[in-house]
Amino acid sequence: MVELGHIAGLRLTARPSALVALVVMWVILSVVAINWLRLSVGTAILGALVATLLHFVFELVHHIGHSIAAKRTGYPMIGVRFWGPLASSIYPKDEPALPGKIHIQRALGGPIMSGLVTLVVGLLHLFLSGAFTIGQAEPHLGAVIPAITYFVFLDNLLIFTLGAFLPLGFTDGSTILHWWGK
């Protein structure tokens, strides 16, 4: 386990798989930027690094949403653990048994925060999109900013907002389904 520090009162840690995911994601996004967006190699690599780091930043923002919701219930989070391309909210080991309503409230905090981010980034992308055409070679990083905002919009919408509700066993949707009516 790697210690990353503290943010917003949360202890941040990462499993080695998070670093592997970061590198794999960076490579995949670089290849996409070169082949699909037709960016120069340098611009693609730098833009892909920015997009990859923003993915992890917005994963943290998603969990800050959980943390805000958890504080409001009176049963706060203590940390965030990154693993692979995702993360988990960490709660105290000695936390008492809680009613389902509390678990559901805490689970909803992340997708609500990510939904707000999706809206803001979507509006930002619409504002910037006139300066970017897919398939046109771009000579500098400033031209890739709309592509990054589009990626961040889709990432937040599909992974952190809508995807969070999929019942995959480790998602907010699984928590909600498990505690519904309990």
Stockholm file with secondary structure:
# STOCKHOLM 1.0

chainA/1-182         MVELGHIAGLRLTARPSALVALVVMWVILSVVAINWLRLSVGTAILGALVATLLHFVFELVHHIGHSIAAKRTGYPMIGVRFWGPLASSIYPKDEPALPGKIHIQRALGGPIMSGLVTLVVGLLHLFLSGAFTIGQAEPHLGAVIPAITYFVFLDNLLIFTLGAFLPLGFTDGSTILHWWGK
#=GR chainA/1-182 SS CEEEEEETTEEEEECHHHHHHHHHHHHHHHHHHHHTSCCCHHHHHHHHHHHHHHHHHHHHHHHHHHHHHHHHHTCCCCEEEEETTEEEEECCTTCCCCCHHHHHHHHHHHHHHHHHHHHHHHHHHHHHGGGCCTTSCCCSGGGGHHHHHHHHHHIIIIIIISGGGSCSSSSHHHHHHHHTTC
#=GC SS_cons         CEEEEEETTEEEEECHHHHHHHHHHHHHHHHHHHHTSCCCHHHHHHHHHHHHHHHHHHHHHHHHHHHHHHHHHTCCCCEEEEETTEEEEECCTTCCCCCHHHHHHHHHHHHHHHHHHHHHHHHHHHHHGGGCCTTSCCCSGGGGHHHHHHHHHHIIIIIIISGGGSCSSSSHHHHHHHHTTC
//
